[in-house]
């Protein structure tokens, strides 16, 4: 049984080399026959990132470096890495040591209980307030729209089996969303509580705009928002119809109807607001269909670098 470790890299710092070293030491305590690393440079704006990753590949055997020609986001970088794994079990980690190697046995042992996917769950996250808030909102939306079990939390620290990732890489749309891909492929999913460590170097590449954009990718895996928009539209139309009947009855009974400018404007603004939101939502779906029809790629591979193998090093 071989373990593949994938790591999306963006502005990676020297701490990544420490993470690889400690991960290898931890993997050697597991009952696996071999291991490999697939490090993906997600078109980092730091030009030194790719050279730094190549140094790691030269220093450690069984390391592949996948260099992307454009930035596609963490999810697309993960899917890119999954196209190059050869292991039976795949582990995803961050490049900043917040997903610490010492927690790997916890995920690995839980997976051996027969689960398809095991994710680390953090009792105390070391993220900013707005990021924790958006994560909570994301959990609610995934439960409502993607039918995610309420007791399951999705994080970037996960371990799964090869037959799950073989299905995931069949997804060809440009907007990958790992939560959606896992929920439609994995049957048995579990969480393991792990410690979330402070970032040891650098800063997070996620700002508020990127987090909202990432969150919006759930629309590629459900049409339920469109159905809800349709139901809300029908309800608003019924309310308007009933209000018109009430006004007609008042006119017949009292002879006059008081001019309710404020209530009328509120109803109009509410109706137009819901209409515009629904049109915007529909446009988002149509736009994503357009991107799929035009075969917009998830990622573009610039280069795959494997460095030195054990045989190469033994002859030096």
C-alpha positions in Angstrom: 0.0 0.0 0.0 1.6 3.3 -1.2 0.8 6.7 0.2 0.7 9.8 -2.0 1.0 13.3 -0.4 -0.2 16.2 -2.5 0.6 19.8 -1.5 -0.8 22.9 -3.4 2.0 25.5 -3.1 1.5 29.3 -3.4 4.3 31.6 -2.3 5.8 28.7 -0.4 8.4 29.5 2.2 11.4 27.5 3.4 9.2 25.9 6.0 7.9 23.7 3.3 11.2 21.8 3.3 10.7 21.2 7.0 7.2 20.0 6.4 8.4 17.5 3.8 11.1 16.2 6.1 8.8 15.8 9.1 6.1 14.2 6.9 8.6 11.6 5.6 9.6 10.7 9.2 6.0 10.3 10.2 5.1 8.2 7.1 7.9 5.8 8.0 5.9 4.9 11.2 2.9 3.9 9.1 2.3 0.4 7.6 2.8 1.5 4.0 5.1 0.1 1.4 6.1 3.4 -0.2 5.3 7.0 -0.5 5.6 10.0 -2.9 5.0 13.7 -2.9 3.3 15.8 -5.6 4.0 19.5 -5.0 2.0 21.8 -7.2 3.2 25.3 -7.9 -0.1 27.2 -8.5 1.5 29.9 -10.6 2.9 31.6 -7.6 3.7 35.3 -8.1 7.0 34.7 -6.2 9.4 33.6 -9.0 11.6 31.8 -6.4 8.8 29.3 -5.6 9.4 26.9 -8.5 13.2 26.9 -7.9 12.6 26.2 -4.3 10.3 23.3 -5.2 12.9 21.9 -7.6 15.5 22.0 -4.8 13.2 19.8 -2.7 12.8 17.4 -5.6 16.6 17.2 -6.0 17.1 16.7 -2.3 14.4 14.1 -1.7 13.5 11.2 -3.9 9.9 10.3 -4.8 9.1 14.0 -5.2 7.3 15.4 -8.3 6.8 19.1 -8.9 3.9 20.1 -11.1 4.3 23.7 -12.4 1.0 25.3 -13.5 1.0 28.0 -16.2 -1.8 30.0 -14.5 -3.3 30.3 -11.1 -6.4 28.2 -10.8 -6.9 28.2 -7.0 -6.3 25.6 -4.4 -9.1 23.2 -5.5 -7.9 23.1 -9.1 -4.3 22.7 -7.9 -5.4 19.6 -5.9 -7.1 18.1 -8.9 -4.0 18.8 -11.0 -1.9 16.9 -8.4 -4.4 14.0 -8.3 -3.7 13.4 -12.0 -0.1 12.5 -11.1 -0.5 10.4 -8.0 0.4 6.7 -8.1 -0.5 5.7 -4.5 -3.4 3.7 -3.1 -4.1 6.3 -0.5 -3.9 10.1 -1.0 -3.2 12.7 1.7 -3.7 16.4 1.1 -1.7 19.0 3.2 -1.1 22.7 3.2 2.3 24.1 2.6 2.5 26.2 5.8 2.7 23.6 8.5 -0.8 24.5 9.8 -1.8 20.9 8.9 1.0 19.4 11.0 2.6 16.0 10.0 2.2 14.7 13.6 -1.6 14.4 13.0 -1.2 12.1 9.9 -1.5 8.9 11.9 -4.8 10.0 13.3 -6.3 10.4 9.8 -4.6 7.3 8.5 -5.8 5.0 11.3 -9.3 6.3 11.0 -9.3 5.6 7.2 -8.3 2.0 8.0 -11.6 1.5 9.8 -13.2 1.3 6.4 -14.0 4.9 5.5 -13.7 6.4 2.0 -12.7 9.8 3.2 -11.4 11.2 6.5 -11.0 14.9 7.2 -9.3 16.7 10.1 -11.6 18.8 12.2 -10.2 21.7 14.2 -11.7 22.5 17.6 -9.9 25.8 17.6 -8.9 27.4 14.2 -6.0 29.7 13.9 -7.7 31.8 11.1 -9.0 35.3 11.1 -12.5 36.2 12.3 -14.0 36.8 8.8 -12.5 33.5 7.5 -14.0 31.5 10.4 -17.4 33.3 9.8 -17.3 32.4 6.0 -16.4 28.8 6.9 -19.5 28.6 9.1 -21.6 30.1 6.4 -20.1 27.6 3.9 -21.0 24.7 6.2 -24.6 25.9 6.4 -24.9 26.2 2.6 -23.3 22.8 2.0 -25.8 21.2 4.4 -28.7 22.9 2.7 -27.7 22.7 -0.9 -25.3 19.8 -1.2 -26.9 17.6 1.5 -23.7 17.5 3.6 -24.2 15.6 6.8 -24.5 18.0 9.7 -21.8 16.3 11.8 -19.2 16.5 9.0 -16.8 19.4 8.6 -14.7 19.9 5.5 -11.1 21.1 5.7 -8.0 21.1 3.5 -6.4 18.3 5.7 -7.9 15.1 4.3 -7.0 11.5 3.4 -8.9 9.3 0.9 -8.6 6.2 -1.3 -7.5 6.0 -4.9 -10.9 5.0 -6.3 -12.3 8.2 -4.9 -9.7 10.4 -6.6 -10.0 8.4 -9.8 -13.6 9.6 -10.0 -12.7 13.2 -9.0 -10.3 13.7 -11.9 -13.1 12.8 -14.3 -14.7 16.1 -13.5 -13.8 18.4 -16.4 -15.5 21.8 -15.4 -13.2 24.7 -14.8 -14.5 25.4 -11.3 -13.4 22.6 -9.0 -15.0 22.4 -5.6 -13.5 19.6 -3.4 -16.5 19.5 -1.0 -18.9 18.9 -3.9 -16.6 16.4 -5.6 -16.2 14.4 -2.4 -19.9 14.5 -1.5 -20.9 13.0 -4.8 -18.2 10.3 -4.8 -17.4 9.2 -1.2 -19.9 7.1 0.7 -18.4 6.8 4.2 -17.0 10.1 5.5 -15.6 10.8 8.9 -13.9 13.5 10.9 -10.9 13.3 13.3 -10.2 16.1 15.7 -6.7 17.5 15.2 -4.8 20.5 16.4 -4.7 23.5 14.0 -1.3 25.1 14.3 -0.3 28.7 13.8 1.2 29.6 10.4 5.0 29.5 10.9 6.0 31.6 7.9 4.3 34.0 5.4 0.7 35.1 5.1 -2.4 33.4 3.8 -3.1 33.8 0.1 -6.9 34.0 0.8 -8.5 37.3 1.2 -12.3 38.0 1.5 -12.9 38.2 -2.3 -11.1 34.9 -3.0 -13.0 33.2 -0.2 -16.3 34.4 -1.6 -15.3 33.3 -5.1 -14.3 29.9 -3.7 -17.6 29.6 -1.8 -19.6 30.4 -5.0 -18.2 27.2 -6.7 -20.9 25.2 -4.9 -23.3 26.2 -7.7 -21.5 23.8 -10.0 -22.9 20.9 -8.0 -26.5 21.6 -7.3 -29.5 23.3 -9.0 -31.3 23.8 -5.7 -30.6 27.6 -5.5 -32.5 28.0 -8.9 -35.4 26.0 -7.5 -35.5 28.1 -4.3 -35.4 31.3 -6.4 -38.3 30.0 -8.4 -40.3 29.2 -5.3 -39.6 32.6 -3.8 -40.6 34.3 -7.0 -43.9 32.4 -7.0 -44.5 33.3 -3.4 -43.9 37.0 -4.0 -46.2 36.9 -7.0 -48.9 35.3 -4.8 -48.5 37.9 -2.1 -48.8 40.7 -4.7 -51.9 39.0 -6.1 -53.5 38.7 -2.7 -52.6 42.3 -1.9 -54.3 43.4 -5.1 -57.5 41.5 -4.0 -57.4 43.1 -0.6 -57.1 46.6 -2.2 -60.0 45.8 -4.5 -62.2 44.7 -1.6 -61.4 47.8 0.4 -62.3 49.9 -2.6 -65.7 48.2 -2.9 -66.5 48.4 0.8 -65.1 51.8 1.8 -65.1 53.5 -1.6 -61.6 54.8 -1.2 -58.2 53.3 -0.7 -55.6 55.3 1.3 -52.5 56.0 -0.7 -49.8 53.7 0.9 -46.7 55.1 -0.8 -44.3 53.6 1.7 -45.7 50.1 1.6 -46.0 50.2 -2.1 -42.4 51.2 -2.6 -41.3 48.5 -0.1 -43.2 45.8 -2.1 -41.8 47.1 -5.4 -38.2 47.1 -4.1 -38.6 43.7 -2.6 -40.0 42.3 -5.8 -37.4 43.9 -8.0 -34.6 42.9 -5.6 -35.7 39.2 -5.7 -36.1 39.4 -9.5 -32.6 40.8 -10.0 -31.0 38.3 -7.5 -32.7 35.5 -9.4 -31.5 36.8 -12.7 -28.0 37.1 -11.4 -28.1 33.6 -10.0 -29.4 32.3 -13.4 -26.7 34.2 -15.1 -24.0 32.6 -12.9 -25.3 29.2 -13.9 -25.4 30.1 -17.6 -21.9 31.6 -17.4 -20.5 28.4 -15.9 -22.3 26.3 -18.6 -20.7 28.6 -21.2 -17.3 28.0 -19.7 -17.8 24.3 -19.8 -19.0 24.3 -23.4 -16.0 26.3 -24.4 -13.8 23.7 -22.6 -12.1 26.2 -20.3 -9.3 24.2 -18.6 -9.1 23.6 -14.9 -5.4 24.0 -15.1 -2.6 24.2 -17.6 0.5 22.1 -16.9 3.7 24.0 -17.8 6.2 21.4 -16.6 6.5 18.3 -14.5 9.8 18.0 -12.7 10.8 14.7 -10.9 14.4 15.5 -9.8 16.7 12.7 -8.8 15.6 9.2 -8.0 17.2 6.9 -5.4 19.1 5.1 -8.2 20.6 8.4 -9.4 21.7 9.3 -5.9 23.2 5.9 -5.3 25.6 6.3 -8.3 26.9 9.7 -7.2 
